[in-house]
Amino acid sequence: MKTLLIFPPQGHFTQPYLALPSLKAYLKQEGFSDTHIMDANIEAYEWMLSPKQLQRYGDELRHQDRLRHLDGKAYLDYAEMLEHRALSQAELASEWVVENIEEAKSVMREEQKFYDREQYTWAARCMEQAMALVSARFFPTQLSAHGFSMRYSLQSSSQILQGSQDEKENPYLEFFREVTMPKIRQMKPNLIGISLTYGSQAIPAFSLARMIKMWNPKVHIVFGGGLLAYIGHKLARRADVFDLIDSMVLMEGEGPMLSIAKAVRDGCNLAGIPNVIYRDPSGVVLVAEEKEPLSINSLPTPDFEGLPFPLYFSPEFIVPLSITRGCYWGKCVFCTLHEVIGPGYRGRSIEKVIEDIQFLQDKWKAKRFYFPIEDLPPNMVKRLPQAILDAGLSIDWWCDAKLEPEVFTEETCRKLVESGCKRLAFGYESASGRVLDLMCKGSQPEPGMEVIRRVHDAGISVTLYVMVGFPTETEEEADLTLQTLLQNRAYFEEASMRVFYLDYKSEAFRRPKDFGIEEIYYEEGMDLQVYHDFRPSIGMSRAQARKKYLNMLASLKSYLPVFQNRNLLYHELKSHYFLYLARAGSVPALLHGPFAIKKKQTLGENHLLRKSEDLLMMGLRFDRGAIDQALEEATDNLTLPRYQFDLIAGKELQRLQNATEPINPLASVLVLHGQTGEMSCLSPEGKELLDSFRGTRCIQDVLAEFSPEVHHQVLPFLNELYQSGLLTLENNVAVSA
């Protein structure tokens, strides 16, 4: 009896996910020793982001010559602007990406290179450009470190199944044929478990399941993971889904998966196994009764053996370790995690947690840990740090926590720091006590901010989750939140913001009138719809909430160092920020010490300037800057949840197509700086001015060529060229005044 557990594309590429190592450890503990795990997600990144594949993608784009066709049109509408942006970026960067991608990946994986800020930033931009090239080749599909989207809606089972077979736009079909399926055929498993944690995995997972069934219909395929807690029951209404899979596990997988493994081994059916959905031999889909999950203390330490550690884009293994399941608070009316992960809250004993950490540290020589939990419960806030210290463990760790003023005392914060806690993320949400009460957050603005100050002053990096547009929230209340955050910006490094959306499993969805929700919108034909837009009866409209969110985001980005552009992926790839923080030792050391971004020398009027070397340029008939601005402005009023917002399709695309003014030709020059990986857009006149700097002219010389009336425009432009690296100082030489 051979079992294979697969984590399919697409998820983050920095570290392994915890679900399958946990499941593998339990199955092996219970006698299924021939259990293996495959991280097809990281293998897909390695395959796609290889010189061979990227070269092929670039060649195919040039052969199609779609960019030339678009660039020759009389005007571009919204959809054409999207494609023009993708193709122009890909075509300019493709050869540069092919030449540099292996070095970029090595920077992400090798300590000495990774912790060099300039090398890291260059490598991260190279990888971004590589993923943009993949996206352009399979346009309108979008692949990034943060998501994977196709034109097919994840709210529709029909569209998911369509996307799983789209040879033109699904990049994973070729990967599965070339890489994954040969491994599966060689292994010949009897049972395959595929984990779906994110919506971005749905289409790839069905693509893979279809291929497996075509190879061997007798292999039992079971889907599990957090996503099914939301869509499993809805998905099961389509009996033909079970032509591709045999069963689905809802909620925690250890107990049901063990029972399925026994049934497959013994040739039995799945009748009587709780928390499972399956189709019986007569073709009827059956939903088993729900049963309490296993005791968290009965579960073994996760088993990461067999994962391809050299492939992850990280120089150190950050060990994910679940020390609780569920949420100890479980009352927030907008949240559903306490329902779909569980049910109920359970904490692993402190003794077991320490044993886990000790074992994993010894096994993997790991020093960095992430506890992927909903909130660190008060008893663990108090006891875990001391237990880590008593065990003599030297680790760095981070997790989410709840703002509990009585718990996070100065003494407790000091112990947290001593135990290696480097970062905590809190659900602050709003500076309005009324809104927090309506949310049932169990916290208040000023006591919560006092916790934040206390934690930060102790030496822990703080991230805040902030929500805009909760039902009945007014513009004044949202403004108060922004003002409070800005006034206290010295006490946190990150703010993770989102516009509120309505989850169909939430308390707010069940009692809309109690939250000022006048109408909930249902999308026609979307049988898997999880998130809903709505019309509030009081407070901000959805459009106002979206605009307020954008304004707040822009304000915070201008003040928070970690958000600023040259930090690049820090605010998205949390593990990279954590690694830098742990290596620096403290927030001040990270922001101001050797790891800080080097500031450019102030540009003086007498400095001799030269156009930077290693610039790649492409002339376009349309202004890429104008395209970017038009696309951004067109989506300002969208309130779709982020997983839908990554790729706009269907009715939303048509609406934007109708509402967005086409743009007319206006020549521009797209520029890629090979030494930084940054892309810029210039006018032809701007390019001509840039070309004129050959190390013999200074700003005074340039200004002399323009009338004084336009100096206020020329100076900022030249400074922008300098700050972006397109202009450099000629050996730091200044001419005599």
C-alpha positions, 0 to 999 in steps of 0.5 A: 500500500503506497500513499502519495501526498501532493501539494499542487501549484500555486502557493508561495515559494519560500518554504514548505507548507505544513499540511502534508508533513503533518498528515504524513507523520500521522499515517506513518505513526498509524502503520502506513510507512510507505507514505510520501510527499511531493511539493509540486508547487516548488517543482513547478516554479523551478521548472518554469523559471528555468532558462530553457523554459523562459527562452521558449516562452520568449521565443513563442511570444516573439513568434506570435508578434501580438505586441506589434499588432497591438502597438499598431492599432489606432487606439487601445481599449481596456482589455487591449491595454492589459495585454499591451502592458503584459507583452511589452514588459515581457518582450523587453525583459525576456532575454535579460531574464533568461540570462540572469534567472539562475543567478537570481535564484542562487541569490535567494538560496545562498546566505551570503548573497541573500543578505546583501540587500542590493543583490536581494533586491535585484534577484527579487525583481528578476524573478518578478520579471520572469513570472511576468514573462510566464504570465504574458506567454499564457495571457491573460493568465497571471502568475506571481509569488502571491497568486495564480489566476486565469480567466476562469472564475474560482466561484464556478465549478464549471469554469474551474473544470474548463480551466483545468483543460485549457491548453492555451492558457494553463501553464501547469498542463505541460509541467504536469506532463513533463515532470509530475506524471513521470514521477507518479507513474514510476512510484505507482501509488494506490492512494493520492491525496491532493491538498488544496489550501488556496483558491489558486490551487483549484484549477491546477489540482483538477488538471493533475487529477484528470491526468492521473485518472487518464493514466490509472482510473483505479488510483484513489484520489482524495482532495483535502485542505482548507479550501474544501471547508468553504467549497466542498459541500458546494462542489459535491453538488456536481456528481461529475466532479467524482469522475476526476476524484474519488473523495473529499475530506472536510476540515482536519485530515488525519482521522479521515485520511487514515480511514480512507487509507485503510479502506483502499488497502482492504478494498472496502468502500468509504461508508461510515467514514466521518467528514468525507464526501464521496460517490457510491457505486450507484453514482449517488454522492454521499456526505458523511456526518461530521465528527470531532477531530483528533486530540492535537496532543495525539498527533506526531511531530510533522515529518518533512523528510522527502521535500526538495529543500534545495529548491525553495527560494530561501537560504534558511528553512523556516519550520512551520509548526502548528501549536494550536488549532482553531481560534481561542477567541472565535467570536469575530463576526466577519471571520470564519476560520474558527468554523472551518478549521476545527471545529473548536479551539485546541492547544497542544501542551507546552511540553509537546510543543517544546518536544516538537521544537527540539526534535525539528531543530535537531533534525534540520539544524533549524533556528527559525520557526513560524507558528501558523496559528490564528492567535497565540492564546493567553496561556501560551503567551505567558508560558511558552517563552519561559518553556523555550528558555528553560529548555535551552532552545536558541530559536527565532519565531513569529506568529499572530496574536490578539490584542490582550492588554492584561496579557502583554505586560512589560514583563511578558514582552521581555520574556517573549524577546528573550525566547526569540520572538522577533515578530507579532501580527495583531488584528487591530482592524479599526480605531473606532470602538463602535466598529470594534464592538460591532465586529465582536473583536473583544478589543478597544483602540487605545488599550490595543495601541498600548499593547502595540507600543509595549510589544514594539518597545520590547524589541518585537516587530509589529504587523497590524491587520487593518480592515476598511469598509466594515458595514456601517463604518463611516468615512470619519471612522476610517479617517480616524483609523488612518490618523491613529495609525500615522500618529503611532507609526513609530510602533509598527513596521507593517500594515496589512490592509483589506477592504471588508468582504462578506463571507457566506459562512460568517455571522455577519452573513447570517444576520445582515440586518444587524449589521446594516446590510440592506442587500447581499449580491449573488453572482448568477451561475457562481455555484462556489461563491464564497465572498459576496458584495453587498449594499449597506444601508448606512455608513460608507458605500462600497465605492467609498470604502474602496477609495478610502482604502486606496488613500489609506494604503498610499498614506501608510506606504509613504511613511512605513519603511518596510512598505517602501518600494526598494524593500520590494517583496518584504511586505508580501514574502513574510518569511524573507522579512522575518529572516532579515529581521532575525539576522539583523537582530532588531528592527532598528538594526534592520532599518538603520544598520548594515542591512539598511538600504543604502541611500544615494548621494545627494545630487548636486548641480555641479556633479558630472552625470552619465547615462547608466550602462546596462539599460535595455530600451524599447520604443512603443507607439503607446505611452506605457505610463498612460496605460498603467495609470488608466488601468489603475484608475479603472479599478479604483471602485472595484470591491472584489475580494483579492483572490478575484481581483488578481484577474478581472474577467467575465461581466466585470471585465466587460463593465470596465471595457465599456466604462474605460476611455480608450487611449490614443497613440503617444510615443514612449520608451520602455526602459529596463535597468539590468543592474537593478531589474527596475522598469521605467517609462520615458517620453522620446524627449526624456530618452534624448535628454538621458542619452545626452549625459556622457560624463561630461555634463552636469545639471547646470549645463543642462539647465542652461539649455532650457528657459528658467520658466521650466527649470522647476520641471526639468530638475525633478525629472533629472532627480527622478532619473538619478534616483531610479538609477538611469543616471549615475555620477561620473566617478563622484566627480563635481566640476568647479563652481 
